[in-house]
Amino acid sequence: TGGLGARVARWAAVNGAQHLVLTSRRGPDTPGAAELVAEIQELGAGATVVACDATDLTALTALARSLETDGSPVRTVVHAAGVGQLTPLSGMGSAELVDVLHAKVTGAANLDAVFADADLDAFVLFSSIAAVWGSGGQAGYAAANAYLDALAQERRTRGQAATSIAWGPWGGGGLVDVEEEEMLRRRGLPVMEPDSALAALAQALTGDETCLAVADVIWDRFTPAFTAMRPSPLLGDLPENQRLAETAALQEQAPAAGTGDAAAALRERLDAAGDEAARDEILFELVRGETARVLGITTPAQIKPRRGFVEMGFDSLMAVELRNGLTKQTGFRLPATLIFDFPTSVDLVRHLSEQFAQQNTGRAGGPVNESEAVTEIERLERVLTSISPQGADGAGITKRLEALLSRWNATQGANRSDPELVVDDVLETATPDELFDLIQREFGKS
């Protein structure tokens, strides 16, 4: 009798179902149950509301047997029950996990057991896209729905009817509220019109599908945010996302824009600034303003320079929005992983300042001399020695330094008499001790 169940019941009545048995814990006492029965009857089908929790195997078995005795054996099963979830995995306790799993998994397992020997026309399981590609805050829910997909596969191996549909969000009022609908749209997952979703259900049953996903996705909005921290081979294989990847690769190869009005105005301000501290203040003002815009904060002064973006509530979608805003304002090429690479406003300002300095070097038209390079290396050394060893494994920094050293020695290799100093080949097979020896030879440090 819930939102999805009621919609499917109306659809079934319109499409020829003779009698519908609607189960819920409260049965006829469920608010709106009587009105739903009357509506189904007006559509030409019979309807009965029964107080029966699908997670109660004894009650479910008794209901199925009574229907058989009455000469109304079940021909189609639809399992549309579930408990939602929006809890980070780190904050999820065992009790919550049990609740989320119980509604989906126990109900499905019981229905499978009760109708194990029945010759059904359809056995429909309402799964979720959370089980297909994951969803933040829905680890338990994803696991529960993955069970439904597996159960459908298992029933097929037994020669029984089964279709599990991993749904995206449904609209139509009562299922997703206005605030959630807007949030989903911003993430690239607009809610589906129920009539469209039900048409997809009919198509899945007609095509005798076992497992499939049905969702309305705006790929150029959803994919960049979803893959901001890690790639998704599953989504990457889709033609829409392959085209997005090709476009992104071309943009990466293209020179940074920096020619828009906003970027030009920023460059003028930075050029006119007296020193590095003044430039950083301008950049911090920019970062703070864009951060406040993404977070919906009306007073940018609330943004603290050393507070982490994730701590402030940023997610992958917000990370992409901040990157896009800063790209437009600066003209710099910035990664979608910006806030994860530079986790505080201070870190991000430092990165933008370095980007500006690099562009200035390019505009000056001449190579950096050796003295300037040594100065930069000394500055890098100060940064590295200031990093707190607590809570940081340094693997990312080490990897970047090794790659930089490799590229540097590759460019110098032609002028060296000792082939051992061309690092590209050495790094492939070097032991840790050999790497330390190499760094000591190159920089005189260990």
VEXDREN-2710 file (C-alpha; in Angstrom, 1 decimal):
% VEXDREN-2710
k/r/px/py/pz
1/THR/0.0/0.0/0.0
2/GLY/3.1/2.3/-0.1
3/GLY/3.8/4.8/-2.7
4/LEU/5.4/2.5/-5.3
5/GLY/3.1/-0.4/-4.5
6/ALA/0.0/1.7/-4.9
7/ARG/1.2/3.0/-8.3
8/VAL/2.0/-0.5/-9.5
9/ALA/-1.4/-1.7/-8.3
10/ARG/-3.2/1.0/-10.3
11/TRP/-1.1/0.2/-13.4
12/ALA/-1.8/-3.6/-13.0
13/ALA/-5.6/-2.9/-12.7
14/VAL/-5.5/-0.8/-15.9
15/ASN/-3.6/-3.5/-17.7
16/GLY/-5.8/-6.5/-17.0
17/ALA/-5.1/-7.8/-13.5
18/GLN/-8.2/-9.5/-12.1
19/HIS/-7.5/-9.2/-8.4
20/LEU/-4.8/-7.5/-6.4
21/VAL/-3.7/-8.4/-2.9
22/LEU/-2.0/-5.5/-1.2
23/THR/0.0/-6.3/1.9
24/SER/1.2/-4.0/4.7
25/ARG/1.9/-4.2/8.4
26/ARG/-1.3/-2.4/9.3
27/GLY/-3.5/-3.7/6.5
28/PRO/-6.9/-2.1/6.2
29/ASP/-5.9/0.4/8.9
30/THR/-3.2/1.9/6.7
31/PRO/-4.1/5.6/5.9
32/GLY/-5.5/5.8/2.4
33/ALA/-6.0/2.0/2.0
34/ALA/-9.8/2.2/1.6
35/GLU/-9.5/5.0/-1.0
36/LEU/-6.9/2.9/-2.9
37/VAL/-9.2/-0.1/-3.0
38/ALA/-12.1/2.0/-4.2
39/GLU/-9.9/3.5/-7.0
40/ILE/-8.7/0.0/-8.1
41/GLN/-12.3/-1.2/-8.2
42/GLU/-13.2/1.7/-10.4
43/LEU/-10.4/0.7/-12.8
44/GLY/-12.1/-2.7/-13.2
45/ALA/-10.1/-5.0/-10.8
46/GLY/-10.8/-6.4/-7.4
47/ALA/-8.6/-5.5/-4.5
48/THR/-8.0/-6.8/-1.0
49/VAL/-5.8/-5.1/1.7
50/VAL/-4.3/-7.6/4.1
51/ALA/-2.3/-7.0/7.3
52/CYS/0.7/-9.2/6.5
53/ASP/4.4/-8.3/6.9
54/ALA/6.4/-9.9/4.1
55/THR/9.2/-10.4/6.6
56/ASP/7.0/-12.7/8.6
57/LEU/7.4/-16.1/6.9
58/THR/4.5/-17.7/8.9
59/ALA/2.0/-15.0/8.1
60/LEU/3.1/-14.8/4.5
61/THR/2.8/-18.6/4.1
62/ALA/-0.7/-18.6/5.6
63/LEU/-1.8/-15.8/3.3
64/ALA/-0.6/-17.7/0.2
65/ARG/-2.3/-20.9/1.3
66/SER/-5.6/-19.1/2.0
67/LEU/-5.6/-17.6/-1.4
68/GLU/-5.1/-21.0/-2.9
69/THR/-8.0/-22.4/-0.9
70/ASP/-10.2/-19.6/-2.0
71/GLY/-9.5/-20.5/-5.6
72/SER/-7.4/-17.4/-6.2
73/PRO/-3.8/-18.6/-6.5
74/VAL/-1.1/-15.9/-6.9
75/ARG/0.1/-15.5/-10.5
76/THR/2.4/-12.5/-10.1
77/VAL/4.5/-11.3/-7.1
78/VAL/5.8/-7.7/-6.8
79/HIS/8.2/-6.9/-4.0
80/ALA/8.3/-3.1/-3.7
81/ALA/8.9/-2.7/0.0
82/GLY/12.0/-1.1/1.5
83/VAL/13.6/1.1/4.1
84/GLY/15.5/4.1/2.9
85/GLN/18.9/5.2/4.2
86/LEU/21.1/8.2/4.2
87/THR/24.0/7.5/6.6
88/PRO/27.7/7.5/5.8
89/LEU/29.3/4.1/6.1
90/SER/31.5/5.3/8.9
91/GLY/28.5/6.3/11.0
92/MET/26.3/3.2/10.3
93/GLY/25.8/0.9/13.2
94/SER/24.8/-2.8/13.1
95/ALA/21.2/-2.0/14.2
96/GLU/20.6/0.3/11.3
97/LEU/22.2/-2.2/8.9
98/VAL/19.9/-4.9/10.1
99/ASP/16.8/-2.7/9.7
100/VAL/17.8/-1.7/6.1
101/LEU/18.6/-5.3/5.1
102/HIS/15.6/-6.8/6.8
103/ALA/12.9/-5.0/4.8
104/LYS/14.4/-5.8/1.4
105/VAL/16.3/-9.1/2.0
106/THR/14.0/-11.0/4.4
107/GLY/10.9/-10.0/2.5
108/ALA/12.4/-11.2/-0.8
109/ALA/13.7/-14.4/0.6
110/ASN/10.4/-15.2/2.2
111/LEU/8.5/-14.5/-1.0
112/ASP/10.9/-16.7/-2.9
113/ALA/10.4/-19.5/-0.3
114/VAL/6.6/-19.3/-0.2
115/PHE/6.3/-19.4/-4.0
116/ALA/9.3/-21.7/-4.6
117/ASP/7.1/-24.3/-6.4
118/ALA/4.5/-21.9/-7.9
119/ASP/4.4/-21.5/-11.7
120/LEU/4.3/-17.7/-11.7
121/ASP/3.9/-15.4/-14.6
122/ALA/6.3/-12.9/-13.0
123/PHE/8.3/-12.4/-9.8
124/VAL/9.3/-8.7/-9.8
125/LEU/11.8/-7.3/-7.4
126/PHE/12.2/-3.5/-7.0
127/SER/16.0/-3.0/-6.6
128/SER/17.9/0.3/-6.8
129/ILE/20.7/1.9/-8.8
130/ALA/22.5/2.1/-5.5
131/ALA/23.2/-1.6/-6.0
132/VAL/24.5/-1.1/-9.5
133/TRP/27.0/1.8/-9.2
134/GLY/26.8/2.8/-5.6
135/SER/25.3/5.8/-3.8
136/GLY/26.7/8.0/-1.0
137/GLY/25.2/7.2/2.4
138/GLN/23.4/4.1/1.1
139/ALA/25.9/1.3/1.8
140/GLY/23.4/-0.9/3.6
141/TYR/20.7/-0.1/1.1
142/ALA/23.0/-0.9/-1.8
143/ALA/23.8/-4.3/-0.2
144/ALA/20.2/-5.1/0.3
145/ASN/19.3/-4.3/-3.2
146/ALA/22.3/-6.2/-4.6
147/TYR/20.7/-9.3/-2.9
148/LEU/17.6/-8.8/-4.9
149/ASP/19.6/-8.8/-8.1
150/ALA/21.4/-11.9/-7.1
151/LEU/18.1/-13.6/-6.1
152/ALA/16.7/-12.9/-9.5
153/GLN/19.7/-14.5/-11.1
154/GLU/19.4/-17.5/-8.8
155/ARG/15.7/-18.0/-9.6
156/ARG/16.5/-17.9/-13.3
157/THR/19.0/-20.7/-12.8
158/ARG/16.2/-22.8/-11.3
159/GLY/14.0/-22.1/-14.3
160/GLN/11.7/-19.8/-12.5
161/ALA/10.3/-16.3/-13.4
162/ALA/12.3/-13.4/-12.0
163/THR/12.9/-9.8/-12.9
164/SER/14.9/-7.3/-10.7
165/ILE/14.8/-3.7/-11.8
166/ALA/17.3/-1.3/-10.3
167/TRP/15.3/1.9/-10.3
168/GLY/16.5/5.5/-10.2
169/PRO/14.3/7.9/-8.3
170/TRP/10.6/8.1/-9.0
171/GLY/8.7/11.4/-9.0
172/GLY/5.0/12.0/-9.0
173/GLY/4.6/13.4/-5.5
174/GLY/4.7/11.5/-2.3
175/LEU/7.7/9.5/-3.3
176/VAL/10.4/12.3/-3.4
177/ASP/9.8/15.7/-1.8
178/VAL/10.5/18.9/-3.6
179/GLU/13.8/19.5/-1.8
180/GLU/15.1/16.0/-2.6
181/GLU/13.9/16.4/-6.2
182/GLU/15.9/19.6/-6.7
183/MET/19.0/18.0/-5.1
184/LEU/18.7/14.9/-7.4
185/ARG/18.3/17.1/-10.4
186/ARG/21.5/19.1/-9.5
187/ARG/23.3/15.8/-9.3
188/GLY/22.2/14.7/-12.7
189/LEU/19.5/12.3/-11.6
190/PRO/16.1/14.0/-12.3
191/VAL/13.2/12.0/-10.9
192/MET/11.3/9.8/-13.4
193/GLU/7.6/10.3/-14.2
194/PRO/5.8/7.3/-12.8
195/ASP/4.0/6.6/-16.1
196/SER/7.4/6.4/-17.9
197/ALA/8.8/4.1/-15.2
198/LEU/5.8/1.9/-15.4
199/ALA/6.2/1.7/-19.2
200/ALA/9.7/0.6/-18.6
201/LEU/8.4/-2.1/-16.2
202/ALA/6.0/-3.4/-18.9
203/GLN/8.9/-3.4/-21.4
204/ALA/11.1/-5.4/-19.0
205/LEU/8.4/-8.0/-18.4
206/THR/7.6/-8.3/-22.1
207/GLY/11.3/-8.7/-22.9
208/ASP/11.7/-11.3/-20.1
209/GLU/14.6/-9.4/-18.5
210/THR/16.4/-10.7/-15.5
211/CYS/18.3/-7.7/-14.2
212/LEU/18.4/-4.2/-15.5
213/ALA/18.7/-0.6/-14.4
214/VAL/16.1/2.1/-15.3
215/ALA/17.0/5.7/-14.5
216/ASP/16.9/9.2/-16.1
217/VAL/20.5/10.4/-16.1
218/ILE/22.0/13.7/-17.2
219/TRP/25.4/12.2/-17.9
220/ASP/27.4/15.4/-18.4
221/ARG/26.2/16.5/-14.9
222/PHE/26.2/13.1/-13.1
223/THR/29.4/11.5/-14.4
224/PRO/31.9/14.2/-13.5
225/ALA/30.7/14.4/-10.0
226/PHE/30.4/10.7/-9.5
227/THR/33.9/10.0/-10.9
228/ALA/35.6/13.0/-9.2
229/MET/37.6/10.8/-6.8
230/ARG/37.8/7.6/-8.8
231/PRO/37.0/6.3/-12.2
232/SER/34.0/4.0/-12.9
233/PRO/34.7/1.3/-15.5
234/LEU/31.0/0.5/-15.5
235/LEU/29.9/4.0/-16.4
236/GLY/33.0/4.6/-18.5
237/ASP/31.9/2.0/-21.0
238/LEU/28.6/3.8/-21.8
239/PRO/28.7/5.7/-25.2
240/GLU/27.5/8.9/-23.6
241/ASN/30.4/8.9/-21.1
242/GLN/32.9/7.9/-23.7
243/ARG/32.0/11.0/-25.6
244/LEU/32.3/13.1/-22.4
245/ALA/35.8/11.6/-21.8
246/GLU/36.9/12.4/-25.3
247/THR/35.7/16.0/-24.9
248/ALA/37.4/16.3/-21.6
249/ALA/40.7/15.0/-23.1
250/LEU/40.5/17.6/-25.8
251/GLN/40.0/20.3/-23.3
252/GLU/42.9/19.1/-21.2
253/GLN/45.1/19.3/-24.3
254/ALA/43.9/22.8/-25.2
255/PRO/45.7/25.8/-23.6
256/ALA/44.1/27.3/-20.6
257/ALA/41.5/29.9/-21.6
258/GLY/42.2/32.8/-19.3
259/THR/40.6/35.2/-21.9
260/GLY/37.2/35.7/-20.4
261/ASP/36.2/39.0/-18.8
262/ALA/36.3/37.6/-15.3
263/ALA/39.7/36.0/-15.8
264/ALA/41.1/39.1/-17.5
265/ALA/39.9/41.3/-14.6
266/LEU/41.4/38.9/-12.1
267/ARG/44.7/38.9/-13.9
268/GLU/44.8/42.7/-13.9
269/ARG/44.2/42.7/-10.1
270/LEU/46.9/40.2/-9.5
271/ASP/49.4/42.0/-11.8
272/ALA/48.7/45.2/-9.9
273/ALA/49.1/43.6/-6.5
274/GLY/52.3/44.7/-4.7
275/ASP/53.6/41.3/-3.5
276/GLU/52.8/37.7/-3.1
277/ALA/50.9/38.2/0.1
278/ALA/48.6/40.8/-1.6
279/ARG/48.0/38.3/-4.5
280/ASP/47.2/35.5/-2.1
281/GLU/44.7/37.8/-0.3
282/ILE/42.9/38.4/-3.7
283/LEU/42.9/34.7/-4.4
284/PHE/41.6/33.8/-1.0
285/GLU/38.8/36.3/-1.5
286/LEU/37.9/34.6/-4.7
287/VAL/38.1/31.1/-3.2
288/ARG/36.0/32.1/-0.2
289/GLY/33.4/33.7/-2.4
290/GLU/33.0/30.7/-4.7
291/THR/33.0/28.3/-1.6
292/ALA/30.2/30.3/0.0
293/ARG/28.3/30.3/-3.3
294/VAL/28.4/26.5/-3.6
295/LEU/27.5/26.0/0.0
296/GLY/24.7/28.5/-0.2
297/ILE/26.3/30.7/2.5
298/THR/25.3/34.4/2.3
299/THR/28.3/35.6/4.3
300/PRO/31.7/34.5/2.8
301/ALA/33.5/35.7/5.9
302/GLN/32.2/32.6/7.6
303/ILE/34.6/30.5/5.5
304/LYS/37.7/29.8/7.6
305/PRO/41.0/29.5/5.6
306/ARG/42.2/26.3/7.3
307/ARG/39.0/24.4/7.6
308/GLY/38.7/21.5/5.2
309/PHE/36.2/21.5/2.3
310/VAL/34.9/18.1/3.2
311/GLU/34.5/19.2/6.8
312/MET/32.4/22.1/5.6
313/GLY/30.1/19.6/3.9
314/PHE/31.4/19.4/0.4
315/ASP/30.6/16.3/-1.7
316/SER/31.8/15.3/-5.2
317/LEU/29.1/17.4/-6.9
318/MET/30.0/20.5/-4.9
319/ALA/33.7/19.8/-5.7
320/VAL/32.9/19.9/-9.4
321/GLU/30.8/23.1/-9.0
322/LEU/33.6/24.8/-7.1
323/ARG/36.1/23.7/-9.8
324/ASN/33.8/25.0/-12.6
325/GLY/33.3/28.3/-10.8
326/LEU/37.0/28.9/-10.2
327/THR/37.9/27.8/-13.8
328/LYS/35.5/30.5/-15.1
329/GLN/36.9/33.1/-12.7
330/THR/40.6/32.3/-13.3
331/GLY/40.9/30.7/-16.7
332/PHE/43.1/28.1/-15.2
333/ARG/42.8/24.4/-16.0
334/LEU/41.7/22.8/-12.8
335/PRO/40.9/19.1/-12.0
336/ALA/37.6/17.9/-10.8
337/THR/39.5/16.5/-7.8
338/LEU/40.5/20.0/-6.8
339/ILE/39.3/20.0/-3.2
340/PHE/40.7/16.5/-2.6
341/ASP/44.1/17.5/-3.9
342/PHE/44.0/20.8/-2.0
343/PRO/41.8/20.2/1.0
344/THR/41.6/23.6/2.6
345/SER/41.3/27.2/1.3
346/VAL/44.9/27.9/2.1
347/ASP/46.1/24.9/0.1
348/LEU/43.9/25.9/-2.8
349/VAL/45.0/29.5/-2.8
350/ARG/48.6/28.3/-2.8
351/HIS/47.9/26.2/-5.9
352/LEU/46.1/29.1/-7.7
353/SER/49.1/31.3/-6.9
354/GLU/51.4/28.8/-8.4
355/GLN/49.2/28.6/-11.5
356/PHE/49.4/32.4/-11.8
357/ALA/53.1/32.4/-11.4
358/GLN/53.5/29.7/-14.1
359/GLN/51.3/31.7/-16.5
360/ASN/53.4/34.8/-15.8
361/THR/56.5/32.9/-16.6
362/GLY/55.0/31.9/-19.9
363/ARG/53.9/35.5/-20.7
364/ALA/57.4/36.8/-19.9
365/GLY/58.6/34.6/-22.7
366/GLY/61.9/33.2/-21.4
367/PRO/62.9/30.1/-19.6
368/VAL/63.4/30.0/-15.8
369/ASN/67.1/30.3/-15.0
370/GLU/68.9/27.9/-12.7
371/SER/68.9/30.3/-9.8
372/GLU/65.1/30.7/-10.0
373/ALA/64.7/26.9/-10.2
374/VAL/66.9/26.4/-7.1
375/THR/64.9/29.0/-5.2
376/GLU/61.7/27.1/-6.1
377/ILE/63.3/23.7/-5.0
378/GLU/64.2/25.3/-1.7
379/ARG/60.7/26.5/-1.2
380/LEU/59.4/23.0/-2.0
381/GLU/61.8/21.6/0.6
382/ARG/60.4/23.9/3.2
383/VAL/56.9/22.9/2.4
384/LEU/57.7/19.2/2.6
385/THR/59.6/19.5/5.9
386/SER/56.6/21.4/7.4
387/ILE/54.1/18.6/6.7
388/SER/53.0/16.9/9.9
389/PRO/53.8/13.1/9.8
390/GLN/50.7/12.4/11.9
391/GLY/47.8/11.1/9.8
392/ALA/49.6/11.4/6.5
393/ASP/51.1/8.5/4.6
394/GLY/52.7/10.8/1.9
395/ALA/52.2/8.2/-0.8
396/GLY/50.7/10.8/-3.2
397/ILE/53.5/13.2/-2.6
398/THR/56.2/10.6/-3.1
399/LYS/54.6/9.4/-6.3
400/ARG/54.6/13.0/-7.7
401/LEU/58.2/13.6/-6.7
402/GLU/59.3/10.4/-8.3
403/ALA/57.5/11.2/-11.5
404/LEU/58.9/14.8/-11.5
405/LEU/62.4/13.4/-11.0
406/SER/61.9/10.9/-13.8
407/ARG/60.8/13.6/-16.2
408/TRP/63.7/15.9/-15.3
409/ASN/66.4/13.2/-15.8
410/ALA/64.8/12.2/-19.0
411/THR/65.2/15.7/-20.4
412/GLN/68.8/15.8/-19.1
413/GLY/69.7/12.3/-20.2
414/ALA/71.1/13.2/-23.6
415/ASN/73.7/15.5/-22.0
416/ARG/74.9/12.9/-19.5
417/SER/77.6/10.4/-20.0
418/ASP/76.4/8.0/-17.4
419/PRO/73.3/6.2/-18.8
420/GLU/72.4/5.0/-15.3
421/LEU/71.2/8.5/-14.6
422/VAL/68.3/8.4/-17.1
423/VAL/65.7/7.6/-14.5
424/ASP/62.8/6.4/-16.7
425/ASP/64.2/3.0/-17.1
426/VAL/65.7/2.8/-13.6
427/LEU/62.5/3.4/-11.7
428/GLU/60.8/0.4/-13.4
429/THR/63.2/-2.1/-11.7
430/ALA/64.9/-0.2/-8.9
431/THR/64.8/-1.4/-5.3
432/PRO/64.0/1.1/-2.5
433/ASP/67.7/1.2/-1.6
434/GLU/68.6/2.0/-5.2
435/LEU/66.0/4.7/-5.3
436/PHE/67.5/6.3/-2.2
437/ASP/71.0/6.1/-3.8
438/LEU/69.6/7.7/-6.9
439/ILE/68.1/10.6/-5.0
440/GLN/71.3/11.1/-3.0
441/ARG/73.4/11.3/-6.2
442/GLU/71.0/13.8/-7.8
443/PHE/70.3/16.1/-4.8
444/GLY/73.0/15.2/-2.3
445/LYS/70.2/14.3/0.2
446/SER/69.0/11.0/1.6
END
